[in-house]
Amino acid sequence: MSDTRAPQHAASDRLWERAQRYLPGGVTANARIHRSTGRPFLAERAAGGRVWDVDGREFIDLNMSFGASMLGHGHPAVREAVIRATELGIMCGYETEHQTRLAERIAEVIPSAELVRFAGSGTETTWHALRTAKVATGRSRVVKFEGHFHGYNDSLGYSFWPTLDQAGPAAAPNTVPESEGMPPAGIADTIVLPWNDAAALEAVFAAHGPEIAAVIMEPVNIDSGTILPLPGYLEAAREITSRHGSVLIFDEILSGFRTGIGGAQGLYGVTPDMTTLGKTLGGGTALSAFVGSRDVMSAVAPLGKAIHSGTYNAHLIPIMAGLAFLDVATDPGFYPALEAMQATFYPALQAAFDRAGLPVLVHAKGMRFTLLFGMDRAPVRYRDILAHDTDTATRFYGLALEEGVYFHAAWHHGFSAMHTTADLDEALVKIERAARRLAAARPGAAL
Ligand SMILES: Cc1ncc(COP(=O)(O)O)c(C=O)c1O
């Protein structure tokens, strides 16, 4: 644990005490508790690739709102778009030209998008995507994969990060609810499989094919250590689901826009029936979408019987911000510049851990990366990451905070389009210092 009693933490201490009086657990989302400090990171403001806490301390941000702020904090194009929305009257509950324009832009860049519906969060959009798939197929069951995260809704809130005890047999995992209070019927409707195993998918369709409405997956499993699809796996999933008349959903809330404008589906050349988008789509504002083929999306009301409605649907502020995001991200120089930063930063980060003598594998895909503590091989399936040394990781993230780098203690991290080379060079020095402090404190370290 970091030293939270130091005088330089006085404002954080006061706010943390106040927050606990009025917010359950002192936070507005469970995941905001930082495992290393046992409290949230209490921010005052952020700009570009940096964030300041309420005590005025400055940090290089390598969390970037869990990936939502890939453009950078307060990107000028997004700020301008938000101002434009305020000038138009902060309209909500109206259809305007801007929603249509954003849907057109998404359909231009996302291979699976013919029709688009907007929502606010990832949790909301995966839930609606699944409902749509159920109505489109007239079936009720879903296949999801161990270690794949789709938000905390009651339809998909299973087996994100089960312990080995909970998880059951590797070939036929248990369906493990991620929260108390979920409807018991959900367990029967949710089939959990190991990912990257085409034979397991084939077998479940042989047994239950006519009941399976959808197969949902993260096409790059960023939420469990950035596990990449094995060659041919996405193609096999595409073929099996098509053959059985089931809807293939790629949850690209994290993988979308990380490796290029077309997401993982563009990168790997496999087009699902439906896709969920979120995080960076709104340039850091609350915007998500479920999109898909005209055929499947025609199940959405008023064309079909899957209800999707809401006062705040496609609120003008995130819609304008989403248009700004796509304008920036479709600039021909955008992804090449990010790729150049990735090509320098990731090897330098690996070298910093190696020099410090701390066993960490830096494992990245595009704009998100994972730090695998105590592992020397990239994971292929969820259970591989159970070898990760969580205690050492937790201590490292606490020391990094002390050195001035904000990582959340999570499975993925990232920089933004507004991080400068100087930001990343400074982060490397500070990270190496934190790693050296930790390596020196480890049992058996040379004195
Ligand atoms: C792949 C994936 N799906 C869904 C979600 C849920 O999104 P939200 O946090 O906006 O509800 C996340 C969030 O991290 C995610 O990574």
The ligand as an ORCA input file, in Angstrom:
! r2SCAN-3c Opt
* xyz 0 1
  C     -15.111     -5.336    -24.171
  C     -15.972     -4.528    -23.235
  N     -17.308     -4.651    -23.292
  C     -18.120     -3.947    -22.477
  C     -17.605     -3.078    -21.561
  C     -18.528     -2.310    -20.656
  O     -18.507     -0.983    -21.017
  P     -18.964      0.161    -19.967
  O     -17.902      0.209    -18.915
  O     -19.038      1.407    -20.802
  O     -20.291     -0.238    -19.429
  C     -16.229     -2.910    -21.466
  C     -15.656     -1.978    -20.465
  O     -14.493     -1.999    -20.152
  C     -15.385     -3.664    -22.317
  O     -14.052     -3.570    -22.238
*
